[in-house]
Amino acid sequence: MSITNDDIRREFLAAGFEIKAGHDDLKPYVYEAARRVIALAVAAERARWIAAVLEALPAPQAMAFIAHATRAQRNSGAATRGRRSR
């Protein structure tokens, strides 16, 4: 599921943000900040999930899980290396 600008606008307006007179939308940095906060929340949830999985696994499987995740992360970084970040 992707969160759209419409979703972000609706939530920010519901929380009390206002669109200034003469403007028809929130400032672009509001959307960027919202997406950054969402990314932080997703990363935190992913870390909690991984910790729960590791706690539930016997040590040998936990070590295999960590090794696999490390390889996968290293390989995904190689595909994007050299790209400029947004």
DRENDOKE-79215 format. One line per field, with one value per residue (C-alpha): x, y, z; residue in three letters; residue number from 1. Coordinates in pm, 1 decimal, padded with zeros to 6 digits, always signed. Layout:
# DRENDOKE-79215
u: [X, ...] .
v: [Y, ...] .
w: [Z, ...] .
r: [ALA, ...] .
k: [NUM, ...] .
END
This chain:
# DRENDOKE-79215
u: [+00000.0, +00132.3, +00056.4, -00039.8, -00019.3, -00398.7, -00362.1, -00095.0, -00294.2, -00610.0, -00427.2, -00236.8, -00551.1, -00735.3, -00450.4, -00489.5, -00253.0, -00391.6, -00335.3, -00234.2, -00453.0, -00358.2, -00218.4, -00398.9, -00188.0, +00052.0, +00415.2, +00623.3, +00848.7, +00545.6, +00502.6, +00876.8, +00882.7, +00579.3, +00745.2, +01064.1, +00867.7, +00684.9, +01021.2, +01145.6, +00832.6, +00864.1, +01230.7, +01148.4, +00869.0, +01094.5, +01360.1, +01100.5, +00979.4, +01332.7, +01408.5, +01091.6, +01180.8, +01535.3, +01412.8, +01176.3, +01437.7, +01691.6, +02044.8, +02158.4, +01854.9, +01889.0, +02251.1, +02147.8, +01873.1, +02123.6, +02373.5, +02104.9, +01974.8, +02328.3, +02400.2, +02069.5, +02132.5, +02484.9, +02357.8, +02077.5, +02328.3, +02549.2, +02260.7, +02205.8, +02566.0, +02660.4, +02305.3, +02241.0, +02011.2, +01696.5] .
v: [+00000.0, +00337.8, +00655.9, +00936.9, +01312.9, +01307.6, +01073.7, +01294.6, +01614.2, +01466.6, +01360.2, +01687.0, +01894.7, +01674.6, +01737.6, +02114.2, +02211.2, +02477.7, +02563.3, +02927.2, +03180.0, +03208.7, +02854.2, +02543.6, +02281.0, +02213.8, +02302.3, +02028.9, +01999.0, +01887.7, +01584.5, +01511.6, +01532.7, +01303.4, +01044.4, +01060.6, +01000.5, +00711.3, +00561.7, +00586.3, +00414.9, +00136.5, +00082.0, +00069.1, -00181.5, -00393.5, -00395.6, -00501.7, -00779.7, -00906.8, -00901.0, -01102.2, -01357.4, -01393.4, -01441.2, -01717.1, -01910.5, -02153.5, -02010.7, -02198.8, -02082.2, -01729.8, -01717.3, -01847.0, -01582.7, -01306.6, -01436.2, -01450.0, -01101.3, -00960.2, -01112.8, -00989.1, -00638.0, -00635.6, -00757.1, -00499.2, -00224.8, -00333.1, -00283.6, +00074.3, +00173.4, +00481.1, +00612.2, +00953.5, +00961.7, +01171.0] .
w: [+00000.0, -00097.4, +00093.6, -00141.6, -00104.1, -00066.1, +00233.9, +00389.8, +00323.5, +00477.2, +00794.9, +00833.6, +00784.6, +01035.5, +01280.6, +01250.7, +00969.7, +00741.1, +00378.4, +00368.2, +00190.7, -00172.9, -00181.8, -00295.8, -00119.6, +00162.8, +00103.1, -00067.0, +00239.3, +00444.7, +00218.2, +00226.7, +00607.5, +00631.8, +00407.6, +00614.2, +00935.7, +00769.2, +00663.2, +01022.8, +01151.6, +00892.8, +00982.0, +01354.8, +01296.6, +01076.0, +01350.4, +01611.2, +01381.5, +01319.1, +01692.0, +01763.6, +01493.9, +01626.2, +01983.6, +01870.5, +01672.9, +01813.8, +01795.8, +01479.3, +01279.5, +01418.4, +01300.1, +00956.1, +00940.6, +01024.5, +00767.6, +00497.0, +00580.2, +00577.8, +00236.0, +00097.7, +00227.3, +00086.6, -00252.2, -00266.7, -00185.3, -00474.1, -00716.5, -00603.5, -00542.1, -00733.9, -00748.1, -00605.6, -00305.0, -00318.0] .
r: [MET, SER, ILE, THR, ASN, ASP, ASP, ILE, ARG, ARG, GLU, PHE, LEU, ALA, ALA, GLY, PHE, GLU, ILE, LYS, ALA, GLY, HIS, ASP, ASP, LEU, LYS, PRO, TYR, VAL, TYR, GLU, ALA, ALA, ARG, ARG, VAL, ILE, ALA, LEU, ALA, VAL, ALA, ALA, GLU, ARG, ALA, ARG, TRP, ILE, ALA, ALA, VAL, LEU, GLU, ALA, LEU, PRO, ALA, PRO, GLN, ALA, MET, ALA, PHE, ILE, ALA, HIS, ALA, THR, ARG, ALA, GLN, ARG, ASN, SER, GLY, ALA, ALA, THR, ARG, GLY, ARG, ARG, SER, ARG] .
k: [1, 2, 3, 4, 5, 6, 7, 8, 9, 10, 11, 12, 13, 14, 15, 16, 17, 18, 19, 20, 21, 22, 23, 24, 25, 26, 27, 28, 29, 30, 31, 32, 33, 34, 35, 36, 37, 38, 39, 40, 41, 42, 43, 44, 45, 46, 47, 48, 49, 50, 51, 52, 53, 54, 55, 56, 57, 58, 59, 60, 61, 62, 63, 64, 65, 66, 67, 68, 69, 70, 71, 72, 73, 74, 75, 76, 77, 78, 79, 80, 81, 82, 83, 84, 85, 86] .
END
